Amino acid sequence: MISREEAFSLLKKYLRDDKLIKHSLAVEAIMKEMGRKLGKDEELWGITGLLHDLDYEYTQGEPEKHAKISAQILTGLIPDDALNAIKAHNYMHTDYTPTTSIDKLLIASDAISGLIVAVALVMPSKKLAEVRPETLKNKFNDRSFATGCNRIRIELCLDAGIGVEEFLSISLNVLKQIAGTLDL
């Protein structure tokens, strides 16, 4: 398996958009913590989160190719369960059904990272430090807020044995730890 440093270099090779890189770093942090919580290989889980959108800039207009190209690029560099999780995060187009915890938590982590950033950006300071777990929970329940955020994807955390409130809280705390990197 490639190292975290090699994975980050690969990410920077394929993604130029700073927002996408920060999104990838956010998903990496959440996935690493989920791996730790479940007693899994947290480095593998983190790298899976980091590389999940590797092909995004190349497939923006062709969602049916998103994640498939990433899987092709990453074959032989990361284990099959990580490749499958990357394909599963775009299951609507890849025909790969999410079945494992890493599959489902990648999907949930991808979605929650966006919701957390959206909540931070409506705070007066526009900083994660100001976001409280109760605020995040309220915004999660407010379907008129961040309408592009698919709450059903976040709720896949339940299939991995993690309650929604716990998942929200853990994800928020993890992103607060890397707030400087995310410029939030």
N, C-alpha and C positions, 0 to 999 in steps of 0.2 A: 504494500500500500504506500502511496505517496505520503510525504510528510506534510505537515500543516504549511510550512514555508513554500514547498513546491506547489501545493494547492492554491495558496494565495497568489503566487507568481502566475499560475495558469489563469486564475480569475482575472488578474489585471491584464493578461494578454487578450482575453476575449471580451471583457467588459470595459468600456471607456467611461460610461456614465457614472458619475460619483454617487448619485442617489441609488443606483443599482448595486454598487459596491457596498455602500452602507447598509442597504437592505440585506445583502448576502451576509455581512458581518453580524447583523442583528439575528438572522435566522441561525447562523452558526452558534452564537452564544446561547440561544434558547435550546437548540438541539443538544448542545454539549451538556447543558444542565439536565435536560430530560434523560439523556443517556446515563448520567451520574445517578439521577434519582432512581432509575430502573435497574441499576447495577449492570449496565451494558458498557460497551467500549465507547467511552465519552469522546475520545479523539476521532474515532470513525464517525460517530454521530455528528460531531462538530464539522468535520470535513464534508459530510453529506449536506449539511445545511449551507455551508460556505459555497459549495459548487452547484447547488440545485438549479440556479438560473444561468449557468455558464453560457448557454446559447441564446439567451433572451434577446440580445440586440440583433442577432442574425435571423430570428424567427418571429419578430414582432408582428408582421403581417400574415404569418402562416402558423396559427396556433397548433395545427395538426403536426407540425414538425418540432415544436418546443418540447424539450426534454429528451426527445429521440436523438437529436444531434449531440446533446450533452452526453448521453449514454454511449454513443459511438466514440466520442473523444475520450471518454473516461474508461472505456473497456480496457482491462489489464492494469489500470492504475489504482482502482478501488475495488473492493469486493462486490460480488453480485448483489448482496442485500442492499448495499448503498446505491448501486445502479438501479435496482428495482424501485427503491424509494424515490429516486429522482424521476423515474418514469411515472411512478404513481402520483406524484404531486400534480401532474397534468393528466390525470386518468380520464378526463372527459374526451381527450384527443389521442391518448396513447394506447388505449385498450388494455392498459395494465391496471388491474383492479387492486386497490390498496388492501392488503390483508394483514401485514405485520405491524408491530408497534412502531418501528422506524418509519414505515410508509405513512401511517396515520398521523404520527406526531410531526413529520415533516410538513404535511398538508396543514395541520393545525398551527404549527410554528410560522409558516409562511403567512398565513392569514392574520394571526395575532400580532405579528410584528407591525403590519400595516395599521392595524387598529390602534396600537399603542402610540405609534408615531402621530397618527391623526389626533388622538386625545392630547398629546403633548403640544401639538401645534395650535390648539384652541385655548391653551392656558395663557394667562397674561404674560408670563415670562417666556413662553414657547420652549420650556425646558421639562425634561422628564422628572427632575427633582420635585416638581410641583404636582405631579400626577399621583394621586392616592389610589390604593386598591378599590376603594368604594366608588371613586369617580370612574375608574376603568370599568367596573362592573355595571354602573349605571349607563355608561355609553355603550357597553356591549348589549344591554337590554333595550336600548333606544334604537329601534330599527330605522329611524329617520336620520340617525347620525352615521356618517361614513357608509353610505348605502352600497358602495362597491365592495365592502368587506363582507364576505360570505361567512355568517355566523355558524352555519352548518359545518363548514370546514373546521372551524375552531372546536366545535363540539366533538370532533373525532378524538379529542383527548380522552373522552369517556371510554372509548374502545380500548385504550391503552391503560385503563384503570386509574386515570387522574381526573378528579372532579374539575368542572369548569372554573369555579372560583379559585381553586388551588392553582390551576394552570395559568389563569390570568395573573394571579399574584406572583407566582414564580417567574413568569415571563417578564412582568414589569420590573421586578427586582433585578433580574439579570441584565435587562437593558439599561437600568439606572447605573449599573456597574461599568458599563462601556459608553455612558452618555457622552463623554468627551470625544471618543472616536466617532460617534454618530452626529456630533455637533448639535446635540440636544441636551 
